[in-house]
């Protein structure tokens, strides 16, 4: 289930985002989280599986597009389709906008769309 990021989930979100390339450094992670908290065009969502939060997906909204900036799944929950479910859930949230990847997320994004088409 896709849920919106709240400050109380900060440590969990930082842990999940740390699996992304370029997000290993604590200071960088704090900056990334702060940008999702402060910039109204950026939104971070978490994926809840039962009681556990096991994934994160962050987006940057523009007038007609939503760009996936980050997508990460806890390694012990990978290969279960969670990442794909997160992409589909974000598409549903932003129905009127075109969902696109950034450089870091394009490989996974295209893999998801090739499986659904």
N, C-alpha and C positions, 0 to 999 in steps of 0.2 A: 504494500500500500504506500502510495506517494504521500508524504507529509511535508509541510513547509518547515524550513529551518527556523529554530528558535534559539536564542542565546543559551538556554539551558542545555542544548545539544552541542555546544562549542567543541568540547574535547573529543566527542565521538566524530563530529564532522571533520575536525583537524586530522584525526587518525585515519579516516577514510581517504581524505584528500592527499595524505602523505604518500599514497600508492601511485599518485600521478607523477609523471616526469616533471622535474622542475619545482616540485613541492616538498622536497625532503627536508629543507631547512626550516626550523621552528619559526624564525622571523618571517620568512616568506609565507608560511602557512598562516601566521597571524595576520599578515597583510591581506592575504586572499580572503580570509574570513571577514575581516573588517570591510573589504570592498563589497562583499555580499550584504553586509549589514547596513552600510552607508549609502550605496548607490541604488536608487530605486529602479534602475534599468537592469540590475543584476539580481537574480534570484537563485537561491540554493534550496534544493529539495533533498529529502532523505527518504530512503526506502526501508519500510518497516516490515519485517517478516516475523509474524507472531509477536513476541515481546522484544525482539532484537532489531536494532537498526543496523542494516548490513550493506547499505549502499548510499551513494551521494551522487547527485547530478546538478550541476550549476549551469545557468544560462545567462546570456546577455540579450536583452530585448531591444529591438529597433522598431521603426514604424511598421514594417511588414514582415520582419523575420525574427526568429529566435535562434541564436547560435549557441550550441552546446560547447561550453568552455571547459568543463570538467565532468568526468564520469568515472566512478570507481566503485568496486564491489569488494567487500572483505574477502581475502583469498580463500578462506574456508567455506565460502558460499558461492564461489565461482563455478562456471559451467552448469548452472541451473536455470539459465535464462533470465536472471534478475536484471542484468544490464539492459537487455532487450526490452523487458517489461518497463523499465524506467524510461527508456526512450519513447515507447508507445504511450505511456502515461503523460509524459510532457507534451507530446503531440496532441493529446486529448485536452490538456489544460489550455493550450494555445491554438485551438482549432483554426482560428482565422489567420494565423501567421504561418509562414513557411519555416520549417525546422531545418537548420543547416549545421554542419560540424565546423570546428576550427581545425587548425593543423594537427593538434594533439589528439583530437577525437574522431578525425575523419575515417581512419581505418576501421574502428569499431562501429561507427555510425553506418558506413557502407555495408559492413558485414550484416548488421541488423536488417537493413533494407533489402539486401539480396536474399535473405532467408524468408522475408515476408512476401516478396514478389514472385 
